[in-house]
Amino acid sequence: MRKLKDSRRAEIVDAALLVAAEQGVKAVSMRAVAARIGLTPMALYGYFRNKDELLDAIIGRMLAEISRPAADLGWRETILHLAAEVRSAARRHPSVFPLLFTRPAVSPSAIMVIDLLFDALLRAGVEPAQVPRMERMISTFLIGYAISEVGGRFSEGSLDTRGRRAQLEPDLLPGHQLLAGHLDARVDWDAEYQADLDGLLDIVAGLAARDQRRRQPIGKP
């Protein structure tokens, strides 16, 4: 496998981020990025073997902005810290952030974030065999919620529940009719995010407590 150059790698990633921010991630191509910094597309292949490697580098740059939690934080506070950082990253890079749902976590920065979640779950007392599954559940929630926010799915004026109900006869939507007063209420997205995250961490705590009971010797109080 040929050795890649490194001298202008950071500049290339910065250019790719700019293209994505201005035109959307679909506009990121070797040709478009090369043109942004005055290189030929072939010159870019000296730094990245293909577009997928460039996209992974973009993700890595974005996740590198996530600050590490303080070493003395408890497991729950560590996950809350990472959740806030992920949400902030999505707001800074709304065009790029959805890549996290389409690309594997292969960059050093992505691997580091996952390891921080692994460590927090282990400190919570989750059985090691269950940690990868729980990490995937938490990561999917954090990424999915953040994408829904920056993409406009979760935003002021995006619900229009009355308009949606009006498309069908009331007797076809019994659940909507019973919940109409709640569905039409204004949503505090920050409060909902925190409540959802707290609920998710309560599940982690419950699983950890169950695992600890299973490991406890029979007859020991």
Phi, psi and omega in degrees: 000130185290149180279132181270151177279160185233346191301323182245015184301313181298321179296321180294317179296319177301318179296320179296320177298320179294317178300315180296318181295323184274326188235356183096155186294334179294339180278351180287114176220162179300321181294313183295319181290319179299318180297328182295329184243014174075030175249165172274154177305322180296328179294327180295330181290351172282346181249328180224133183290332181197178182295324180300320177296323178294317179297321178296324178292324176297314178300317180299318178297317180297314182287340177295341178284346181286121183282146178288141177290154177299146185295335184267007179286146174288171184299318182293315180294328177297315180292322177297320177298312181296323179298315179296321179293319178296316180297320178294320178298321179297321181288330177284329185229062185298330181284328185269328189305321180300345177301335181297338178268356183240347183241144176290157181278088184246345182283152178306321181295318179295317179297324180294317179297316179298320180295325177297322176292318176305311183298318180297318181292322177296319179292334177289343180100011178291138177304131182310322180296336181267348185299313180302318178297316181293323177298317179297320180297314181293315181299319180297320177296310183299313182291315182297317180294316181297318178295320179298324178290306185288337179275352177097356179292320174253098180197164177300129177085001182272348187275304180044056185294328178294317179297323179293316181297328184293346181286341183229158177295142183307323183289348176273351183232060183300321179296316178298320182293319180292330184259008189308315182297324179283321182293328183275352181290149178293138181262129171269100188294326178295316180293321180295318178300313181295319179295318179296317181294318177300319179297320179295319179289331174296323176297317178300313181298320179294319178296318179298317179297319178297316180296322180294323178295322180293328180279346183287131180303142180298134179089351178272127183290000000 
